[in-house]
Amino acid sequence: MTEAYIIDAVRTPRGIGKPGKGALSHLHPQHLAATVLKAINDRNNLDTSSVDDIVWSTSTQKGKQGGDLGRMAALAAGYDISVSGTTLDRFCGGGISSVNLAAASVMSGMEDCVIAGGTEMMSYTAQIAAEEANAGLKPLGMGAGNLELDALHPQSHQGVCGDAIAAREGIDRAALDALALVSQERADRAIREGRFDKSLVTVFNPDGSLALDREEFPRPETTMEGLSSLRASFDAIADFDLGDGVTFRKQIQRRYPELEWTGVHHAGNSSGVVDGAAAILIANKEYAERHGLKPRGRIVAYANQGDDPTLMLNAPVPAAKKVLEKAGLTKDDIDVWEINEAFAVVAEKFIRDLDLDRTKVNPNGGAMALGHPIGATGSILIGTALDELERAGGRYGLITMCAAGGMAPAIIIERV
């Protein structure tokens, strides 16, 4: 099988994902995607006509984020018209899946060079969600989709699931807040020490003026006292009447009738709502040599895993075990773990279930401090893991994350 190498990885800073308030919120999603595609091109002096395909991830593919962002952003970035593109949706996991699928096409020998990545502008998707709610539409796949399917596998709200999992696992709020504080402290250290600088690219406005050149979301002033004072976010949502007396809490209790809980997640120990984009250049050895490119990493193995959609967030642990088995590695071989901090309980359960060295897990902070631009996050995390392997001299990194529907993609990379 042909080896697939990571040649380069870039990402934007993450801007606060609130309409009219975040530094990126006024931009078109294509502009954000084109920014990282142009950076990959410029940094590696690509002949873009030699790029076989672009595999992109965007979760909310509606309005400005619809219409195959991968292809359209490539054209906006000035790529040769011969470069095709496709856009996928695996909810939060799409940014890993775009890289996995790009790697698969290179490993198969069918393509030599593919760019993967993702974009999500949550400032824009928030507008879409508000408009749909005002129109009386309910979010599909969140307890209001196919009623026959919901009867078999009822799905709930992700934040409500996080609270329910914490109760089921016996993880208290103090532990979750402690992890959130660590995330902020590590992110602050990483920013101050320039650990993100290698991958970070500045976003400019269409007129050439500066839009954003730093992380906008982190709150380095965070304290345990401040976190403990925050009100839980999802209790009211858990008991919101979706119609006919159905609530998210009841959806979960249909499968887990013994489960009772109160809210433990809030704005401080949940992932931040942000805008962002990332791109990763993947190629085989022959392409790299022919074009004078030096690989930074090798894709060792990838895997996909489904789990109970009712609790939704528990697939990362079995996904990690599956990809380790595929790679012929053990947890002790992994130097850097990146588990997306969708909610604190996801990362805390991951660490406990696999009995991991906490210093190796999200060593530069995670989404609680930096934010989670849904379809882009997986690609961001792969680049972050590669940067950390290079900085610290590690060999292997494992990246995984939960996704709606009870899924988790995973990937193992090796520093070259």
C-alpha positions in Angstrom: 0.0 0.0 0.0 1.2 3.5 -0.8 2.1 5.7 2.1 0.3 9.0 2.7 2.3 11.8 4.1 1.3 15.1 5.6 3.3 17.8 3.9 1.9 20.8 5.7 -1.0 21.9 7.9 -2.4 25.4 8.3 -5.3 27.0 10.1 -6.9 30.3 10.8 -7.2 31.8 14.3 -10.6 31.0 15.8 -12.9 34.1 16.0 -15.7 34.4 18.4 -18.8 32.9 16.7 -21.4 35.5 17.4 -23.0 37.5 14.6 -21.6 41.0 14.4 -19.3 40.4 17.4 -16.5 38.1 16.3 -13.6 39.4 14.1 -14.4 36.9 11.3 -18.2 36.9 11.5 -18.7 39.4 8.6 -16.8 37.2 6.2 -18.1 34.7 3.7 -17.3 31.1 4.6 -15.7 30.7 1.2 -13.3 33.5 2.1 -12.2 31.7 5.2 -11.7 28.4 3.4 -9.9 30.2 0.5 -7.6 31.8 3.1 -6.2 28.4 4.3 -6.1 27.0 0.7 -4.1 29.9 -0.5 -1.7 29.6 2.5 -1.1 25.9 1.7 -0.4 26.9 -1.9 1.9 29.8 -1.1 3.9 28.0 1.7 4.6 25.0 -0.5 4.9 26.7 -4.0 2.3 24.3 -5.4 1.5 23.7 -9.0 -2.2 23.6 -8.2 -3.0 21.8 -11.5 -1.2 18.8 -10.0 -3.6 18.6 -7.0 -5.9 15.7 -7.7 -8.7 16.7 -5.4 -9.9 18.7 -2.4 -11.9 17.0 0.3 -13.6 19.5 2.6 -15.7 19.3 5.7 -18.6 21.6 6.6 -21.4 20.5 8.9 -24.1 23.0 8.3 -24.3 22.9 4.5 -27.0 25.6 4.1 -27.0 29.0 2.6 -23.5 30.5 2.3 -22.0 27.2 3.6 -23.8 25.2 1.0 -22.9 24.5 -2.6 -19.7 22.4 -2.2 -17.4 24.7 -0.3 -14.4 22.6 -1.2 -14.6 23.3 -4.9 -15.8 26.9 -4.7 -13.2 27.9 -2.1 -10.4 26.5 -4.3 -11.6 28.7 -7.2 -11.7 31.6 -4.8 -8.2 30.8 -3.8 -7.0 31.0 -7.4 -6.4 27.3 -7.9 -6.2 25.9 -11.4 -9.7 25.1 -12.7 -8.7 21.5 -13.1 -8.7 21.0 -9.3 -12.0 19.3 -8.3 -13.4 19.4 -4.8 -16.1 17.7 -2.7 -17.6 18.6 0.7 -18.7 16.1 3.4 -20.6 16.1 6.7 -19.9 13.9 9.6 -21.1 16.5 12.1 -18.3 17.4 14.5 -16.1 14.6 13.1 -15.9 15.9 9.5 -12.5 17.6 9.9 -10.9 14.2 10.7 -12.9 12.4 8.1 -11.9 14.7 5.3 -8.2 13.9 6.1 -8.9 10.2 6.4 -10.7 10.1 3.0 -7.9 12.1 1.4 -5.3 9.8 2.8 -7.3 6.8 1.6 -7.3 8.0 -2.0 -3.5 8.5 -1.8 -2.9 5.2 0.0 -5.0 3.4 -2.7 -2.6 4.7 -5.4 -5.5 6.4 -7.3 -4.3 9.9 -6.4 -1.0 11.5 -5.7 -1.8 14.8 -3.9 -5.0 15.7 -2.1 -5.8 18.7 0.2 -8.2 18.0 3.1 -9.7 20.4 5.6 -12.8 22.1 6.8 -14.6 25.3 7.5 -17.4 26.3 9.9 -18.6 29.8 10.7 -20.8 29.3 13.7 -21.6 33.0 13.7 -23.4 32.2 10.5 -24.9 28.9 11.5 -26.3 30.6 14.6 -28.3 32.9 12.3 -29.6 30.0 10.3 -30.7 28.2 13.5 -32.4 31.2 14.8 -34.3 31.7 11.5 -35.4 28.1 11.4 -36.5 28.2 15.1 -38.5 31.4 14.4 -40.1 29.6 11.5 -41.2 26.7 13.8 -38.7 24.2 12.4 -37.1 21.6 14.7 -33.6 20.4 14.4 -33.5 17.0 12.7 -31.6 14.3 14.5 -32.1 15.9 17.8 -35.2 14.2 19.0 -37.4 15.7 16.2 -36.4 13.7 13.2 -37.8 10.4 11.9 -40.2 9.3 14.6 -39.9 5.6 13.7 -36.1 5.8 14.0 -36.4 7.9 17.2 -38.5 5.1 18.7 -35.6 2.7 18.2 -32.7 5.0 18.8 -34.0 8.2 20.5 -31.5 11.0 20.2 -31.1 14.0 22.5 -29.4 17.3 22.7 -25.6 17.1 23.0 -25.3 19.2 26.1 -28.0 17.3 27.8 -26.2 14.1 26.8 -23.0 15.4 28.4 -24.8 16.0 31.7 -26.4 12.6 31.6 -23.1 10.9 30.9 -21.5 12.7 33.8 -24.1 11.3 36.1 -23.9 7.8 34.7 -20.1 7.8 35.0 -20.0 9.4 38.5 -18.0 12.4 37.3 -18.9 15.5 39.3 -18.9 19.2 38.3 -15.7 19.9 40.3 -13.7 17.5 38.1 -15.2 19.0 34.9 -14.4 22.5 36.0 -10.9 21.5 37.0 -10.3 20.1 33.4 -11.7 23.3 32.0 -9.3 25.4 34.0 -6.4 23.2 32.8 -7.5 23.7 29.2 -7.4 27.5 29.6 -4.0 27.4 31.4 -2.5 25.2 28.7 -3.9 27.3 25.9 -2.6 30.5 27.4 0.9 28.9 27.8 0.8 27.6 24.2 -0.1 31.1 22.9 2.5 32.9 25.0 5.2 30.4 23.9 4.2 30.6 20.2 3.4 26.9 20.0 0.6 27.6 17.4 2.6 30.0 15.3 3.9 27.4 12.7 0.3 26.6 11.6 -1.5 29.8 12.2 -2.2 32.0 9.2 -3.5 35.6 9.3 -7.0 36.3 7.9 -7.3 39.5 5.9 -10.5 41.2 4.8 -11.3 41.3 1.0 -9.9 44.8 0.9 -6.6 43.7 2.4 -7.0 45.0 5.9 -6.5 42.8 8.9 -9.4 40.7 10.1 -7.7 38.4 12.7 -4.2 37.3 13.5 -4.7 35.7 17.0 -7.0 33.4 18.9 -10.0 35.5 19.9 -11.8 33.1 22.3 -9.5 32.1 25.2 -10.1 33.5 28.7 -6.7 33.2 30.4 -8.1 35.0 33.5 -10.4 32.0 34.2 -10.4 30.8 37.8 -12.0 27.8 39.6 -14.1 30.3 41.6 -15.3 31.9 38.4 -16.1 28.5 36.8 -18.0 27.3 39.9 -20.2 30.4 39.8 -21.5 29.8 36.4 -25.0 28.5 36.0 -25.6 25.1 34.3 -26.6 25.6 30.7 -28.7 22.6 29.8 -31.3 21.9 32.6 -34.0 24.0 30.9 -33.2 22.5 27.5 -33.4 19.0 29.0 -37.0 19.6 29.9 -38.1 21.8 27.0 -41.3 20.4 25.5 -40.6 19.4 21.9 -44.3 18.5 21.3 -46.7 15.9 22.6 -44.9 16.0 26.0 -41.6 14.8 24.5 -38.5 16.3 26.1 -34.8 15.6 25.6 -34.7 14.2 29.2 -37.5 11.7 28.3 -35.7 10.7 25.1 -32.7 9.6 27.2 -34.8 8.0 29.9 -36.7 5.9 27.4 -33.4 4.0 26.9 -32.0 4.6 30.4 -35.0 4.7 32.8 -32.9 4.6 35.9 -30.8 7.6 34.9 -31.4 10.9 36.8 -29.2 14.0 36.6 -28.9 17.7 37.1 -26.8 20.0 34.9 -23.0 20.1 35.3 -22.0 21.7 32.0 -22.0 25.4 31.4 -20.2 28.0 29.1 -16.9 27.5 30.9 -16.6 23.7 30.6 -18.2 23.3 27.2 -16.6 24.0 23.8 -16.5 27.6 22.6 -18.7 28.8 19.7 -16.2 30.1 17.1 -15.5 30.6 13.4 -12.5 28.9 11.8 -10.9 26.9 8.9 -8.0 24.5 8.4 -6.3 22.8 5.5 -3.8 19.8 5.3 -1.7 18.9 2.3 -1.4 15.1 1.8 0.8 13.4 -0.8 2.7 10.2 -1.6 6.5 10.0 -1.5 6.9 10.3 -5.2 4.8 13.4 -5.5 6.7 15.0 -2.6 10.1 14.2 -4.2 9.0 15.3 -7.6 7.9 18.7 -6.3 10.6 19.3 -3.8 8.4 18.9 -0.7 9.5 17.6 2.6 6.9 15.4 4.5 6.3 16.4 8.1 4.1 13.4 9.1 2.9 10.0 8.0 -0.6 8.8 8.3 -0.4 5.5 10.1 -4.0 4.3 10.5 -7.5 5.6 10.7 -10.8 4.2 11.9 -14.5 5.1 12.3 -16.7 4.0 15.1 -20.4 4.2 16.0 -21.9 4.0 19.4 -25.2 4.6 21.2 -26.8 7.6 19.5 -29.0 8.3 22.6 -26.0 9.3 24.7 -24.2 10.4 21.6 -20.8 11.3 22.9 -19.3 8.0 23.9 -17.7 6.7 20.7 -14.2 8.3 21.1 -13.0 5.5 23.5 -13.9 2.6 21.2 -12.6 4.6 18.2 -9.2 5.0 19.9 -9.0 1.4 20.7 -10.0 0.4 17.2 -7.4 2.7 15.5 -4.6 1.5 17.9 -5.4 -2.1 17.0 -5.3 -1.2 13.3 -1.9 0.5 13.7 -0.5 -2.4 15.8 0.2 0.1 18.6 -0.7 0.4 22.3 -1.7 3.5 24.3 1.9 3.6 25.7 3.2 4.3 22.1 1.2 7.5 21.8 3.0 10.7 22.7 0.2 13.2 22.0 -3.5 12.6 22.4 -6.0 15.2 21.0 -9.5 14.5 22.1 -11.9 17.3 21.3 -13.4 19.0 24.3 -16.9 19.2 23.0 -17.9 19.0 26.7 -15.6 18.5 29.6 -17.1 15.0 30.3 -16.0 13.8 26.9 -12.3 14.4 27.6 -12.5 13.4 31.3 -14.2 10.1 30.5 -11.7 9.5 27.7 -8.8 10.0 30.1 -10.3 7.8 32.8 -11.5 5.0 30.6 -8.1 4.6 28.8 -6.1 5.4 32.0 -4.0 8.1 30.2 -1.2 10.3 31.4 -3.0 13.6 31.6 0.1 15.6 30.5 -0.1 13.9 27.1 -3.8 14.7 26.5 -4.5 18.1 24.9 -1.2 19.5 26.0 -1.9 22.9 24.5 -5.5 23.2 25.6 -8.6 22.3 23.8 -12.0 23.5 22.6 -13.1 24.7 26.1 -10.4 27.3 25.8 -9.9 27.7 22.1 -13.3 26.9 20.6 -14.8 24.3 18.3 -15.6 25.3 14.7 -17.6 22.1 14.0 -16.5 21.0 10.5 -13.0 22.4 10.8 -12.0 21.2 14.3 -10.7 17.7 13.4 -8.3 19.2 10.8 -7.2 21.8 13.3 -6.5 19.1 15.9 -4.4 17.0 13.4 -2.2 20.0 12.7 -2.0 20.9 16.4 -0.9 17.3 17.2 1.8 17.4 14.4 3.1 20.7 15.7 3.4 19.4 19.2 5.1 16.2 18.1 7.7 18.3 16.3 8.1 20.7 19.2 8.5 18.0 21.9 10.2 15.3 19.7 7.4 12.8 20.1 6.7 10.1 17.5 3.0 9.2 17.4 -0.2 11.3 17.9 -3.8 10.0 18.1 -6.6 12.4 17.3 -10.3 11.6 17.8 -13.6 13.3 18.6 -17.2 12.7 19.3 -19.8 13.5 16.6 -23.6 13.7 16.6 -25.4 10.5 15.9 -23.1 8.6 18.3 -20.0 8.5 16.1 -16.2 9.1 16.3 -13.6 9.1 13.6 -9.9 8.6 14.7 -6.5 8.9 13.2 -2.9 8.1 14.2 -0.1 10.2 12.7 3.7 9.7 13.0 6.2 12.5 13.0 8.7 12.2 10.1 
